[in-house]
Amino acid sequence: GAIGTQARGDGGATRGSSILASTRDREDSTSEPSNQQRLSLRDLLVSILLALFRHKSAVDDLLHYGDLSLLFGAISSPCAPYNKIWRKASTEVLLSIFRLCLGENVISFVHRKGCVGFCVRNLKT
């Protein structure tokens, strides 16, 4: 079955209580996602990322590939009002990383890549 559907006894499918719509439903829909759908998606992704980055090895991968700096960009770069929920999501993830996995390797990365200065420059513009 497709994501977000439940099988019926007659071989069809009905909408489940899942946050995500089925692939077919998304293709048939011409409207933009509602604010509630955006918030539900954000909550789902944030919960996954928060669970993932509780583990030092996941944070180490962010450092290895340089992707931790992307979170600094996400929290400080200008964005459209409807994307501010993603800025808040990035802030939650970054704060969680600092709270749970802050160590010499994270601090060194932030200094070496100039992440704080990057944020300040973005916020000034």
Backbone bond lengths (Angstrom), bond angles and torsions (degrees), N, CA, C in turn:
res aa  C-N    CA-C-N  psi(-1)  N-CA   C-N-CA  omega(-1)  CA-C   N-CA-C  phi
1 G - - - 1.452 - - 1.509 109.50 -
2 A 1.312 115.09 166.57 1.455 120.93 -180.00 1.516 109.93 -83.09
3 I 1.298 116.30 160.15 1.459 121.94 178.94 1.521 108.00 -60.98
4 G 1.333 115.61 134.73 1.451 119.28 175.09 1.514 113.90 84.97
5 T 1.312 119.87 10.01 1.447 121.16 179.45 1.508 109.65 -122.99
6 Q 1.325 114.86 160.05 1.449 121.10 175.79 1.523 106.99 -123.77
7 A 1.325 115.91 139.37 1.453 119.20 -179.36 1.514 110.31 -71.92
8 R 1.338 116.99 141.53 1.454 122.70 172.50 1.513 107.89 -101.91
9 G 1.279 115.81 161.70 1.452 120.81 -179.87 1.517 113.26 -62.47
10 D 1.344 118.52 -25.56 1.460 120.77 -177.47 1.527 113.08 -89.49
11 G 1.326 117.21 10.26 1.462 120.71 176.89 1.516 113.57 92.66
12 G 1.335 117.63 -10.70 1.455 120.67 178.75 1.510 109.65 -84.16
13 A 1.314 115.36 -166.89 1.459 119.53 178.72 1.503 109.29 -141.88
14 T 1.316 116.71 148.01 1.454 122.78 174.35 1.507 108.36 -119.48
15 R 1.324 115.42 158.04 1.461 119.62 178.70 1.513 109.88 -65.66
16 G 1.319 117.21 131.68 1.452 121.79 175.81 1.506 109.79 -89.43
17 S 1.285 116.75 -173.50 1.457 120.81 -179.69 1.519 111.33 -89.17
18 S 1.318 116.39 8.17 1.458 120.99 -178.20 1.521 111.20 -64.40
19 I 1.317 115.52 151.91 1.460 122.15 177.00 1.520 110.26 -66.82
20 L 1.312 115.27 -37.48 1.450 119.94 -174.28 1.521 111.23 -87.53
21 A 1.311 116.78 140.05 1.459 121.68 175.71 1.517 109.18 -83.75
22 S 1.299 116.28 161.51 1.459 118.84 177.72 1.523 109.92 -68.65
23 T 1.299 115.87 158.93 1.461 121.12 179.20 1.519 110.21 -57.41
24 R 1.309 116.20 -43.17 1.464 121.03 -179.10 1.523 109.67 -62.83
25 D 1.328 118.61 -42.76 1.459 122.07 179.73 1.521 110.86 -62.69
26 R 1.316 117.45 -40.62 1.470 120.36 -180.00 1.515 110.31 -66.67
27 E 1.324 117.89 -38.52 1.458 120.41 -179.27 1.519 111.08 -69.27
28 D 1.345 117.61 -34.51 1.452 121.61 -178.65 1.520 112.26 -78.51
29 S 1.307 117.63 -22.73 1.451 121.94 -175.63 1.519 110.38 -79.98
30 T 1.335 115.44 132.65 1.465 119.49 177.51 1.515 111.35 -107.39
31 S 1.333 117.76 -5.04 1.458 120.01 -178.72 1.519 110.28 -88.53
32 E 1.316 114.09 158.74 1.455 121.22 176.90 1.528 108.92 -74.31
33 P 1.336 116.91 154.94 1.464 118.89 176.44 1.528 110.85 -61.58
34 S 1.313 116.28 143.52 1.464 120.61 177.96 1.522 109.15 -72.77
35 N 1.312 114.78 164.82 1.465 119.69 177.42 1.519 110.10 -60.93
36 Q 1.332 117.04 -38.33 1.461 120.51 178.95 1.530 110.89 -63.77
37 Q 1.335 117.52 -39.24 1.463 120.84 177.76 1.517 110.64 -65.07
38 R 1.319 116.98 -40.79 1.467 120.67 177.66 1.520 110.85 -62.09
39 L 1.326 116.16 -44.82 1.465 120.21 -179.78 1.530 111.23 -65.41
40 S 1.324 116.87 -39.02 1.466 120.11 178.85 1.523 110.90 -64.81
41 L 1.330 116.99 -41.94 1.459 121.00 177.93 1.522 110.19 -64.19
42 R 1.314 116.37 -44.27 1.461 120.48 178.27 1.526 111.10 -59.73
43 D 1.322 116.68 -45.74 1.464 120.06 179.61 1.522 111.59 -61.30
44 L 1.318 116.48 -41.16 1.461 120.81 179.24 1.533 110.78 -63.83
45 L 1.319 116.74 -48.72 1.472 120.07 -178.99 1.527 111.86 -65.55
46 V 1.314 117.37 -40.05 1.466 120.01 178.83 1.516 110.07 -63.21
47 S 1.324 117.63 -43.19 1.464 118.99 -179.41 1.527 111.33 -63.77
48 I 1.328 117.28 -36.50 1.467 120.57 177.10 1.524 110.44 -66.25
49 L 1.334 116.49 -46.33 1.463 120.13 -178.85 1.528 111.77 -66.35
50 L 1.315 116.81 -38.95 1.464 119.31 178.28 1.522 111.05 -63.78
51 A 1.318 116.59 -40.29 1.469 120.10 177.72 1.529 110.26 -66.11
52 L 1.317 116.77 -40.92 1.463 121.77 -178.81 1.526 111.30 -64.99
53 F 1.335 116.48 -46.91 1.454 119.72 -173.72 1.521 113.90 -84.69
54 R 1.311 116.76 11.62 1.477 120.37 166.94 1.521 109.45 -75.07
55 H 1.322 115.51 -16.36 1.460 121.38 -176.85 1.522 109.90 -98.98
56 K 1.300 115.71 126.52 1.459 121.95 -178.69 1.526 112.07 -56.50
57 S 1.323 117.63 -35.36 1.470 120.06 -178.30 1.533 111.49 -64.33
58 A 1.329 117.21 -34.73 1.467 119.93 177.75 1.526 110.59 -68.91
59 V 1.328 116.39 -39.64 1.466 120.58 177.12 1.527 109.55 -66.62
60 D 1.318 117.09 -38.95 1.467 120.66 176.56 1.524 111.22 -59.33
61 D 1.319 116.96 -37.44 1.471 120.11 176.67 1.528 111.04 -65.62
62 L 1.331 117.27 -40.07 1.473 119.88 175.60 1.519 110.63 -58.06
63 L 1.318 115.90 -42.27 1.456 120.65 -179.69 1.525 111.19 -68.49
64 H 1.317 116.14 -43.79 1.465 121.47 -177.53 1.531 111.08 -59.71
65 Y 1.316 116.49 -43.31 1.469 120.17 -177.75 1.521 113.17 -91.09
66 G 1.325 117.24 -1.04 1.461 121.01 178.16 1.519 114.08 77.59
67 D 1.320 117.84 12.43 1.454 120.83 -174.13 1.521 114.47 -79.73
68 L 1.317 118.02 -12.95 1.460 119.23 176.54 1.529 109.79 -61.13
69 S 1.317 117.50 -33.91 1.469 120.41 179.41 1.528 111.67 -64.10
70 L 1.331 117.75 -25.16 1.465 120.47 177.96 1.530 111.28 -65.49
71 L 1.319 116.22 -34.16 1.461 119.09 177.00 1.527 111.00 -65.71
72 F 1.326 117.14 -37.29 1.462 120.16 176.77 1.526 110.37 -64.28
73 G 1.320 116.80 -38.33 1.461 120.07 175.60 1.516 111.72 -65.70
74 A 1.313 116.68 -40.30 1.462 120.91 -178.13 1.524 112.36 -66.06
75 I 1.319 117.60 -31.81 1.470 119.28 -178.14 1.518 112.85 -83.67
76 S 1.335 117.54 -13.84 1.462 118.55 -173.33 1.521 114.87 -125.19
77 S 1.307 119.04 -10.24 1.467 121.00 -178.81 1.524 110.92 -79.26
78 P 1.332 116.12 146.86 1.466 119.25 177.12 1.535 110.03 -60.61
79 C 1.321 115.49 144.61 1.464 119.22 177.65 1.519 109.75 -150.74
80 A 1.314 114.54 161.75 1.462 120.95 177.30 1.527 109.45 -67.41
81 P 1.310 117.71 152.12 1.470 120.43 -178.64 1.530 113.91 -53.71
82 Y 1.312 117.43 -37.35 1.465 118.86 -178.02 1.532 112.38 -73.80
83 N 1.317 118.62 -9.55 1.467 121.71 176.88 1.526 113.18 -100.21
84 K 1.316 116.86 1.07 1.470 119.78 -179.47 1.524 111.77 -63.77
85 I 1.332 117.59 -23.83 1.465 118.78 176.60 1.521 110.76 -63.70
86 W 1.341 117.10 -28.75 1.467 120.19 179.16 1.520 110.06 -76.89
87 R 1.323 117.31 -30.77 1.470 119.95 174.65 1.531 109.09 -64.31
88 K 1.315 116.01 -44.67 1.464 120.21 178.59 1.530 110.17 -63.13
89 A 1.308 117.20 -39.49 1.467 120.94 178.68 1.528 110.40 -62.69
90 S 1.313 116.57 -44.69 1.465 121.06 179.38 1.522 110.85 -63.17
91 T 1.323 116.27 -38.32 1.463 120.83 177.77 1.523 110.53 -62.78
92 E 1.335 116.90 -44.21 1.463 120.68 178.77 1.524 111.36 -60.02
93 V 1.325 116.40 -43.79 1.465 120.61 -178.67 1.530 109.98 -66.12
94 L 1.324 117.27 -46.20 1.461 121.09 -179.04 1.533 110.89 -62.28
95 L 1.311 117.08 -43.86 1.472 119.87 178.60 1.526 111.23 -64.27
96 S 1.313 116.63 -36.58 1.465 120.00 177.68 1.525 110.95 -65.13
97 I 1.314 116.82 -41.92 1.467 120.67 177.48 1.525 109.96 -60.53
98 F 1.331 116.54 -44.48 1.469 119.82 179.62 1.523 111.41 -65.48
99 R 1.306 116.60 -38.91 1.460 120.74 -177.66 1.531 111.92 -70.41
100 L 1.340 117.02 -39.19 1.466 120.67 -171.63 1.528 114.61 -101.20
101 C 1.321 117.38 -28.51 1.474 119.27 -171.92 1.519 112.98 -130.37
102 L 1.316 116.89 22.00 1.456 118.97 -179.85 1.518 109.26 -71.03
103 G 1.301 114.65 119.30 1.455 121.13 178.74 1.512 109.07 -146.30
104 E 1.298 115.74 -177.04 1.463 120.68 -178.95 1.527 112.05 -57.53
105 N 1.331 117.23 -37.13 1.465 119.99 -178.68 1.528 111.95 -65.91
106 V 1.331 117.72 -38.70 1.464 121.08 178.59 1.527 109.74 -70.59
107 I 1.315 116.61 -45.75 1.465 120.63 179.69 1.523 110.94 -60.84
108 S 1.313 116.47 -43.65 1.458 121.29 178.65 1.530 111.20 -61.21
109 F 1.319 116.46 -43.08 1.470 120.80 178.91 1.527 110.55 -61.31
110 V 1.332 116.79 -47.44 1.468 121.58 -178.22 1.523 110.06 -59.96
111 H 1.332 118.13 -41.91 1.466 121.02 178.07 1.521 111.87 -69.83
112 R 1.329 116.57 -46.75 1.464 121.42 -176.89 1.527 112.24 -61.95
113 K 1.320 116.90 -39.05 1.475 121.20 -177.85 1.520 113.17 -88.97
114 G 1.335 117.59 -5.09 1.466 120.48 179.47 1.520 113.44 65.41
115 C 1.311 116.34 36.54 1.464 121.16 -174.49 1.526 113.52 -62.83
116 V 1.333 117.02 -39.75 1.463 119.95 -178.67 1.528 110.13 -68.32
117 G 1.313 117.16 -44.54 1.465 120.69 177.13 1.513 111.81 -61.43
118 F 1.319 116.77 -39.22 1.464 122.31 176.95 1.531 109.90 -59.63
119 C 1.326 117.14 -45.49 1.468 121.87 178.31 1.524 110.97 -61.05
120 V 1.314 116.26 -46.41 1.464 120.50 -178.13 1.523 110.39 -61.82
121 R 1.335 117.21 -44.61 1.481 120.08 178.41 1.528 110.25 -61.55
122 N 1.307 117.91 -42.94 1.463 120.71 179.03 1.532 111.47 -62.35
123 L 1.316 116.05 -41.73 1.458 120.01 -177.51 1.523 112.49 -70.22
124 K 1.321 117.09 -26.41 1.466 121.17 178.97 1.516 112.07 -74.11
125 T 1.342 116.20 -23.67 1.468 118.42 -177.13 1.503 113.15 -87.44
